[in-house]
Amino acid sequence: MIVEFFCNLFFSMAHFLINLLPKFPSFSGLNVSMSPLFYVVRLLNMFVSFPVVSKCLLIVLVVYNLKFIWSIFMWLLRKIPGVS
């Protein structure tokens, strides 16, 4: 019940903060100005798979922040009565 409360509070706060951001404008001319960058990305994609790179980057970020996530989990666990 306490964990559910904190999860609801966290997601409500995240939803509120996301709604504060303005709507993105139309980027109709972006394709012309970014075409050299897209060319380089397509060239690099022939040698390195970007989905694999993104998954590796995600794993590195999760492992890097694992201690922080674990401390939040333990703090929530200690808030439950009867758990030491």
Number of C-alpha atoms within 10 A of each C-alpha: 7 12 13 9 9 12 12 12 12 12 11 12 12 12 11 11 10 10 10 9 8 7 7 6 6 7 7 7 8 9 11 9 9 10 11 11 11 13 11 10 13 13 11 12 12 9 8 12 10 14 10 10 11 11 11 12 12 12 12 12 11 13 12 11 11 12 11 12 13 11 11 12 12 12 11 13 15 12 12 12 8 7 7 8
